[in-house]
Amino acid sequence: MPLGVCPAVRPTWLSRLARLARALLAAALAAGVVSCGDHAPPRLTESDALVVVIRDRLTTHERDQQAERIGSRGFESDLVEQFAASIGKPLRLVIAQSDQELYEKLKSGEAHFGAGWLPLRDLDADSFVQATPYGKNRQVIVQNDASLPLAELSDLAGKTIHVVEGSKHADRLKALTGVEPPPTIIEHKSWDEFDLVEAVSDQRIEYALTDSRVMEVASNFYPTLQTTLEVGGEKPVSWLFPADGDPDLLARANAFLDESLRDGTLARLIDRYFGHIRRLDRNDVISYLEAVHSLLPDYEQEFKRGQIITGIDWRLLAALAYQESKWNPLATSPTGVRGMMMLTEDTADHLGVKNRLDASESIRAGSRYLADLRDQLPPEVKEPDRTWMALAAYNLGLGHMNGARAIAPSTGADPDQWFEMKKVLPLLSRPQYYSRLKSGRARGGEAVILVENVRMFYDILQRHAPAYVPLAPPKKGGRGGKTGRA
């Protein structure tokens, strides 16, 4: 009997097994379980949770436990969490330590999609599909301002460029053409993006390649950094889905992102994490860092006592005090506010302060006052907006803050969102608005500047000083009253 010709008889057990194997394979391919050696995740309808692989990096995942007290986690994780809530699924995050690890986890079917300020690499064009972009990114060479600036790609010839191992930046340099001799690429396995730029700032390495967003933030921590050369054009960033993933999930993600762009959800999240990063100039940062090393150690324990009393991160209290007095316990303003925390006489009296120029008394009272303002805001105001509004009330007084919240709806603003309120507060200096309020006129624009500066000082201090974890839980008693700080 010729090969390949089946007799017209009952199939043998071997042919039955082969037929069963082909049927199982066809069913697996139809269900998206296997594809060219990789594995697609199960369809969303078959999953108990939405599984997302996410980069552990600046834009995604906040690791500071004290920062979590005011709701800070990460831009990407917040955005993904909101998407999970919109489709009615619990969220499970799979953390990747590098871009390459993220791509590999996606290809092996460990997650429904990936997030982490990701562009689509050319070499992955057949493996992944981009969702609606929600940002743009450039890759830039970072160098110390003591180095000669690089102006053209040809300036990279023969240079040594440092990158995070397995990153898109390493891929970009490896694909670079027309530069002779080509640059030497050194990949660091144990470094993240901030370790990289810190090494440039300290002049331990000369050049590094990283994201423009990382550079924007890092320049506030390391003012000696500069960038003059872009490598590759601007790329959209988006969530990445396996090419053979769930098409319904991709469609729902695109609809969510489109709506987030339209209704301001995305703008509010961007402002929450990055809206304050351009407030300080280089000289501001240099002066602050000098004070962190020369002045802050004298008062650090007092700020930690303030944290014990109120539960507010001592670094946030210190950031507020720097904005108010530059950590000068004898500071006095023309309007009569005095001391480290710049308390009015009425507020100091209400809080039982005997000497506003005593740093210990001032810090304890200012800490209690901020906590009291935060507690008096309505429950609809969630963190971190609650803390930012309390800081604004520290400057304005709670009466003015409540007045601004009262007029917010008439301007189309949400009174429970700091992103909205920082546009409303400057209106308190205009007669058509403050004439309607019992609290009267106020310099609301100054309150906005205070809050945004404090946010930046706080971010910087989190990079330079560790969190404090008291042995005992924070005490809840002894809060201040409702005295404003006009």
C-alpha positions as CSV (number, residue, x, y, z in Angstrom):
1,M,0.0,0.0,0.0
2,P,1.5,3.4,-1.0
3,L,2.4,5.8,1.7
4,G,-0.1,8.4,2.5
5,V,-3.1,6.3,1.4
6,C,-5.5,5.4,4.2
7,P,-7.4,2.1,4.0
8,A,-11.1,2.3,4.1
9,V,-11.2,0.6,7.5
10,R,-11.7,1.6,11.1
11,P,-8.8,3.9,12.1
12,T,-6.1,2.4,14.3
13,W,-5.4,3.7,17.8
14,L,-2.4,5.6,16.4
15,S,-4.5,7.5,13.8
16,R,-7.1,8.3,16.5
17,L,-4.4,9.8,18.7
18,A,-3.0,11.9,15.9
19,R,-6.5,13.2,15.0
20,L,-7.1,14.1,18.7
21,A,-3.8,15.9,18.9
22,R,-4.6,17.9,15.8
23,A,-8.0,18.8,17.2
24,L,-6.5,19.9,20.5
25,L,-3.9,22.1,18.8
26,A,-6.6,23.7,16.5
27,A,-8.8,24.4,19.6
28,A,-5.8,26.0,21.4
29,L,-4.9,28.2,18.5
30,A,-8.5,29.3,18.1
31,A,-8.7,30.2,21.8
32,G,-5.4,32.1,21.6
33,V,-3.7,29.8,24.0
34,V,-0.6,29.2,21.9
35,S,0.9,31.1,19.0
36,C,4.3,30.5,17.4
37,G,5.8,29.2,20.6
38,D,4.5,32.0,22.8
39,H,1.4,31.9,25.0
40,A,-1.4,34.4,25.0
41,P,-3.3,35.2,28.2
42,P,-6.8,33.9,28.6
43,R,-9.7,36.1,27.4
44,L,-10.9,38.6,29.9
45,T,-14.2,36.8,30.3
46,E,-12.3,33.7,31.4
47,S,-10.2,35.6,33.9
48,D,-10.9,36.3,37.6
49,A,-8.8,39.5,37.4
50,L,-7.2,41.9,35.0
51,V,-3.5,41.1,35.0
52,V,-1.1,43.8,33.9
53,V,2.7,43.6,33.8
54,I,4.1,47.0,34.8
55,R,7.6,48.5,35.1
56,D,8.9,49.3,38.5
57,R,10.1,52.8,37.7
58,L,9.5,56.5,38.2
59,T,6.2,56.8,36.2
60,T,4.6,53.6,37.5
61,H,5.1,52.3,41.0
62,E,5.7,54.2,44.2
63,R,7.7,52.3,46.7
64,D,7.8,54.9,49.5
65,Q,5.5,53.7,52.3
66,Q,5.2,57.1,53.9
67,A,4.2,58.6,50.5
68,E,1.4,56.1,50.3
69,R,-0.2,57.8,53.3
70,I,-1.2,60.6,50.9
71,G,-2.2,58.3,48.2
72,S,0.9,58.4,46.0
73,R,1.6,55.3,44.0
74,G,2.4,56.0,40.4
75,F,0.9,57.5,37.3
76,E,0.7,54.2,35.4
77,S,-0.6,52.1,38.3
78,D,-3.3,54.7,39.0
79,L,-4.4,54.8,35.3
80,V,-4.4,51.0,35.1
81,E,-6.4,50.7,38.3
82,Q,-9.0,53.1,37.0
83,F,-9.3,51.0,33.8
84,A,-9.8,47.8,35.9
85,A,-12.5,49.5,37.9
86,S,-14.3,50.7,34.7
87,I,-14.5,47.1,33.4
88,G,-15.5,45.6,36.8
89,K,-12.4,43.5,37.3
90,P,-10.0,43.3,40.3
91,L,-6.4,44.3,39.3
92,R,-3.4,42.2,39.7
93,L,0.0,43.8,38.9
94,V,3.0,41.8,37.8
95,I,6.2,43.8,38.4
96,A,8.9,43.8,35.8
97,Q,12.4,45.2,36.7
98,S,13.3,46.0,33.1
99,D,11.7,46.7,29.7
100,Q,13.1,43.4,28.4
101,E,11.5,41.5,31.3
102,L,8.2,43.2,30.6
103,Y,8.3,42.2,26.9
104,E,9.2,38.6,27.8
105,K,6.4,38.3,30.4
106,L,3.9,39.6,27.8
107,K,5.2,37.1,25.2
108,S,4.9,34.3,27.7
109,G,1.2,35.1,28.4
110,E,1.7,36.2,32.0
111,A,-0.5,39.3,31.6
112,H,-3.3,40.8,29.5
113,F,-1.2,43.8,28.6
114,G,1.9,45.8,29.6
115,A,2.2,49.4,31.0
116,G,5.3,51.4,31.9
117,W,5.7,54.5,29.6
118,L,6.3,52.2,26.7
119,P,6.9,52.9,23.0
120,L,6.5,50.1,20.5
121,R,9.9,48.9,19.4
122,D,10.5,48.2,15.7
123,L,11.7,44.7,16.5
124,D,8.4,44.0,18.4
125,A,6.0,45.3,15.7
126,D,4.7,41.8,14.9
127,S,4.4,40.8,18.6
128,F,2.5,43.6,20.1
129,V,-0.3,46.1,19.4
130,Q,-0.4,49.6,20.8
131,A,-3.5,50.9,22.5
132,T,-4.5,54.6,22.2
133,P,-1.3,56.7,23.1
134,Y,-1.5,58.8,26.3
135,G,1.8,60.5,26.1
136,K,4.9,61.2,24.1
137,N,8.5,60.4,24.9
138,R,12.0,61.3,23.6
139,Q,15.2,59.5,24.4
140,V,17.9,62.0,25.4
141,I,21.6,61.9,26.3
142,V,22.1,63.1,29.9
143,Q,25.4,64.6,30.9
144,N,26.9,66.8,33.6
145,D,27.1,70.5,32.9
146,A,30.9,70.2,33.4
147,S,31.1,68.1,30.2
148,L,31.2,69.5,26.7
149,P,27.7,69.5,25.3
150,L,26.8,67.0,22.6
151,A,25.0,68.6,19.7
152,E,24.8,66.0,16.9
153,L,24.6,62.2,16.7
154,S,28.1,62.2,15.2
155,D,29.3,63.5,18.5
156,L,28.6,60.1,20.0
157,A,31.4,58.5,17.9
158,G,33.7,56.7,20.3
159,K,31.9,57.8,23.4
160,T,30.8,55.5,26.2
161,I,27.1,55.6,26.9
162,H,25.5,54.0,30.0
163,V,22.0,52.6,30.0
164,V,19.8,50.3,32.2
165,E,20.2,46.7,31.1
166,G,17.4,45.4,29.0
167,S,16.0,48.8,28.4
168,K,14.6,50.4,25.2
169,H,17.5,52.8,25.5
170,A,20.0,49.9,25.0
171,D,18.0,48.7,22.0
172,R,18.1,52.2,20.5
173,L,21.8,52.6,20.8
174,K,22.4,49.1,19.3
175,A,20.3,50.1,16.3
176,L,22.2,53.4,15.8
177,T,23.8,53.6,12.4
178,G,26.1,56.1,10.7
179,V,28.2,56.8,13.8
180,E,31.9,55.8,13.4
181,P,33.4,54.5,15.5
182,P,30.2,53.4,17.2
183,P,29.7,54.3,20.8
184,T,30.5,51.8,23.5
185,I,27.3,50.7,25.4
186,I,27.5,49.7,29.0
187,E,24.4,48.2,30.5
188,H,23.8,48.2,34.3
189,K,21.8,45.3,35.6
190,S,21.3,46.6,39.2
191,W,20.6,50.3,38.4
192,D,17.3,52.0,37.6
193,E,16.9,55.3,35.7
194,F,17.5,57.4,38.8
195,D,20.7,55.5,39.7
196,L,21.9,56.2,36.2
197,V,21.3,60.0,36.2
198,E,22.7,60.3,39.8
199,A,25.9,58.7,38.6
200,V,26.1,61.4,35.8
201,S,25.4,64.1,38.4
202,D,28.2,62.8,40.6
203,Q,30.5,62.5,37.5
204,R,31.0,58.8,38.1
205,I,29.9,58.3,34.5
206,E,29.9,60.9,31.7
207,Y,27.0,60.1,29.5
208,A,23.7,58.2,29.9
209,L,20.6,57.6,27.7
210,T,17.2,57.9,29.3
211,D,13.7,59.2,28.8
212,S,12.9,62.9,28.6
213,R,10.3,62.5,31.3
214,V,12.9,61.0,33.7
215,M,15.2,63.9,32.9
216,E,12.5,66.5,33.6
217,V,12.0,65.0,37.1
218,A,15.6,64.3,37.8
219,S,16.8,67.8,37.0
220,N,14.9,68.9,40.2
221,F,17.0,66.5,42.3
222,Y,20.3,66.9,40.5
223,P,20.7,70.4,39.2
224,T,24.0,69.8,37.5
225,L,22.4,67.6,34.8
226,Q,21.9,68.9,31.2
227,T,20.7,67.4,28.0
228,T,21.4,68.8,24.5
229,L,21.1,65.7,22.3
230,E,18.0,63.7,21.4
231,V,18.6,60.1,20.0
232,G,15.7,59.1,17.8
233,G,12.5,61.0,17.2
234,E,9.6,61.5,19.5
235,K,7.6,58.4,20.1
236,P,4.0,57.8,21.4
237,V,3.7,55.9,24.6
238,S,0.9,53.5,25.3
239,W,-0.2,50.2,26.7
240,L,1.1,47.1,24.8
241,F,-1.1,44.2,24.0
242,P,0.0,40.8,22.6
243,A,-0.8,40.7,18.9
244,D,-2.9,37.5,19.6
245,G,-4.4,38.8,22.7
246,D,-8.1,39.6,23.6
247,P,-9.4,42.0,20.9
248,D,-12.4,42.9,23.1
249,L,-10.1,43.9,25.9
250,L,-8.0,46.1,23.5
251,A,-11.2,47.8,22.2
252,R,-12.3,48.5,25.8
253,A,-8.9,49.9,26.7
254,N,-9.0,52.2,23.7
255,A,-12.5,53.4,24.6
256,F,-11.3,54.0,28.2
257,L,-8.2,56.0,27.1
258,D,-10.2,58.0,24.6
259,E,-12.7,58.9,27.2
260,S,-9.9,59.7,29.7
261,L,-8.4,62.2,27.2
262,R,-11.8,63.8,26.7
263,D,-13.1,64.1,30.3
264,G,-9.9,65.3,31.9
265,T,-9.1,62.1,33.8
266,L,-5.7,61.8,32.1
267,A,-4.9,65.5,32.6
268,R,-5.7,65.2,36.3
269,L,-3.4,62.1,36.7
270,I,-0.6,63.8,34.8
271,D,-0.9,66.9,37.1
272,R,-1.0,64.7,40.2
273,Y,2.4,63.2,39.4
274,F,4.1,65.6,37.1
275,G,2.2,68.9,37.3
276,H,4.7,70.5,39.8
277,I,8.0,69.4,38.3
278,R,8.8,72.6,36.4
279,R,8.1,75.0,39.2
280,L,11.6,75.4,40.5
281,D,14.6,76.8,38.6
282,R,18.1,75.5,39.0
283,N,19.1,78.1,41.6
284,D,16.1,77.2,43.7
285,V,17.1,73.5,43.7
286,I,20.7,74.3,44.5
287,S,19.8,76.5,47.4
288,Y,17.4,73.9,48.7
289,L,19.9,71.0,48.5
290,E,22.5,73.1,50.3
291,A,20.0,73.8,53.1
292,V,19.1,70.0,53.3
293,H,22.7,69.3,54.2
294,S,23.5,72.4,56.3
295,L,20.3,73.3,58.1
296,L,17.8,70.4,58.1
297,P,19.9,68.1,60.4
298,D,19.4,70.7,63.3
299,Y,15.6,70.3,63.1
300,E,15.0,66.8,61.7
301,Q,14.0,65.3,65.1
302,E,11.5,68.1,65.6
303,F,9.8,67.3,62.3
304,K,9.8,63.6,63.2
305,R,8.0,64.6,66.4
306,G,5.5,66.4,64.3
307,Q,4.9,63.2,62.3
308,I,4.4,61.2,65.6
309,I,1.8,63.8,66.7
310,T,-0.1,64.0,63.4
311,G,0.8,61.0,61.2
312,I,2.0,63.4,58.4
313,D,5.3,62.4,56.8
314,W,8.0,64.5,58.5
315,R,9.5,65.3,55.1
316,L,6.3,66.9,54.0
317,L,6.3,69.0,57.2
318,A,9.9,69.9,56.6
319,A,9.1,70.9,52.9
320,L,6.3,73.2,54.2
321,A,8.6,74.8,56.7
322,Y,11.3,75.4,54.1
323,Q,8.7,77.1,51.8
324,E,7.5,79.2,54.7
325,S,10.8,80.3,56.4
326,K,13.8,78.6,54.6
327,W,14.2,76.8,58.0
328,N,14.9,80.1,59.7
329,P,13.3,79.9,63.2
330,L,13.5,83.7,63.5
331,A,11.8,84.5,60.2
332,T,9.2,87.4,60.3
333,S,7.0,88.7,57.5
334,P,5.7,92.2,57.0
335,T,2.2,90.8,57.7
336,G,3.1,89.6,61.2
337,V,3.5,85.9,60.7
338,R,6.6,84.6,62.4
339,G,8.8,81.6,63.1
340,M,9.8,78.4,61.4
341,M,6.2,77.5,60.4
342,M,5.2,81.2,60.0
343,L,2.2,81.2,62.3
344,T,-0.1,84.2,62.8
345,E,-0.4,85.4,66.3
346,D,-4.1,84.3,66.5
347,T,-3.2,80.8,65.3
348,A,-0.3,80.5,67.7
349,D,-2.5,81.6,70.6
350,H,-5.2,79.1,69.7
351,L,-2.6,76.3,69.6
352,G,-1.0,77.3,72.9
353,V,2.3,78.5,71.5
354,K,4.1,80.8,73.9
355,N,7.0,81.7,71.7
356,R,6.6,81.6,67.9
357,L,10.3,82.0,67.5
358,D,11.0,78.7,69.3
359,A,11.6,76.2,66.6
360,S,10.3,73.2,68.6
361,E,7.0,75.0,69.5
362,S,6.5,76.3,66.0
363,I,7.1,72.9,64.3
364,R,4.7,71.1,66.7
365,A,2.0,73.8,66.3
366,G,2.4,74.0,62.5
367,S,2.1,70.3,62.2
368,R,-1.0,70.1,64.3
369,Y,-2.5,73.1,62.4
370,L,-1.9,71.4,59.0
371,A,-3.4,68.1,60.3
372,D,-6.4,70.0,61.6
373,L,-7.0,71.7,58.3
374,R,-6.8,68.4,56.5
375,D,-9.3,66.8,58.8
376,Q,-11.8,69.6,58.4
377,L,-12.1,69.1,54.7
378,P,-15.2,67.1,53.6
379,P,-14.8,63.4,53.1
380,E,-15.4,63.8,49.4
381,V,-11.9,65.2,49.0
382,K,-9.6,62.2,48.7
383,E,-5.8,61.9,48.9
384,P,-3.5,63.3,47.7
385,D,-5.8,66.2,46.8
386,R,-6.8,66.4,50.5
387,T,-3.3,67.2,51.5
388,W,-2.7,69.7,48.7
389,M,-5.9,71.6,49.7
390,A,-4.9,71.6,53.3
391,L,-1.6,73.1,52.3
392,A,-3.4,75.8,50.4
393,A,-5.6,76.4,53.5
394,Y,-2.5,76.7,55.6
395,N,-1.6,79.7,53.4
396,L,-5.1,81.2,52.9
397,G,-7.1,80.1,55.9
398,L,-9.8,77.5,55.8
399,G,-12.5,80.2,55.3
400,H,-11.0,81.3,52.0
401,M,-10.4,77.6,50.9
402,N,-14.1,76.9,51.6
403,G,-15.0,80.0,49.7
404,A,-13.1,78.9,46.7
405,R,-14.7,75.5,46.9
406,A,-18.1,77.2,47.0
407,I,-17.5,79.1,43.7
408,A,-15.8,76.3,41.9
409,P,-19.1,74.7,40.5
410,S,-20.0,78.1,38.9
411,T,-16.7,78.0,36.9
412,G,-17.3,74.4,35.9
413,A,-14.6,73.1,38.3
414,D,-14.7,70.1,40.6
415,P,-14.2,71.4,44.2
416,D,-12.9,68.0,45.3
417,Q,-9.9,68.0,42.8
418,W,-6.7,69.9,43.4
419,F,-6.1,70.0,39.6
420,E,-9.4,72.0,39.3
421,M,-9.0,74.1,42.5
422,K,-5.6,75.4,41.6
423,K,-7.3,77.2,38.7
424,V,-10.1,78.5,40.9
425,L,-8.0,79.9,43.8
426,P,-6.5,82.8,41.8
427,L,-10.0,84.0,41.2
428,L,-10.3,85.0,44.8
429,S,-8.4,88.2,44.0
430,R,-11.1,89.3,41.5
431,P,-14.1,91.4,42.7
432,Q,-16.7,89.5,40.7
433,Y,-15.8,86.4,42.7
434,Y,-14.7,87.5,46.2
435,S,-17.6,89.9,46.5
436,R,-19.9,86.9,46.7
437,L,-18.0,85.4,49.6
438,K,-18.1,86.1,53.4
439,S,-14.4,85.4,53.6
440,G,-13.7,88.2,51.1
441,R,-10.6,88.8,49.0
442,A,-7.5,86.6,49.1
443,R,-4.3,86.1,47.2
444,G,-5.2,82.6,46.0
445,G,-2.5,82.5,43.4
446,E,0.1,82.7,46.2
447,A,-1.5,79.6,47.8
448,V,-1.2,77.7,44.5
449,I,2.5,78.6,44.3
450,L,3.1,77.5,47.9
451,V,1.5,74.1,47.3
452,E,3.3,73.3,44.1
453,N,6.6,74.4,45.6
454,V,6.0,72.2,48.7
455,R,5.2,69.3,46.5
456,M,8.5,69.7,44.7
457,F,10.5,70.2,47.9
458,Y,8.8,67.1,49.3
459,D,9.7,65.0,46.2
460,I,13.3,66.1,46.5
461,L,13.5,65.3,50.2
462,Q,12.2,61.8,49.6
463,R,15.2,61.2,47.5
464,H,17.6,62.5,50.1
465,A,16.1,61.5,53.4
466,P,14.6,58.2,54.5
467,A,11.1,57.7,55.7
468,Y,10.6,57.6,59.5
469,V,8.6,54.8,61.0
470,P,7.8,55.4,64.7
471,L,7.7,52.5,67.1
472,A,4.3,53.6,68.4
473,P,1.3,54.5,66.2
474,P,0.6,58.2,65.6
475,K,-1.3,60.0,68.4
476,K,-4.7,61.4,67.3
477,G,-5.3,64.0,70.0
478,G,-4.3,67.6,70.4
479,R,-5.3,69.0,67.1
480,G,-5.6,72.7,66.6
481,G,-8.7,74.7,66.0
482,K,-10.3,76.4,63.0
483,T,-8.3,79.7,63.1
484,G,-7.4,80.8,59.6
485,R,-4.0,82.1,58.4
486,A,-5.1,85.1,56.5
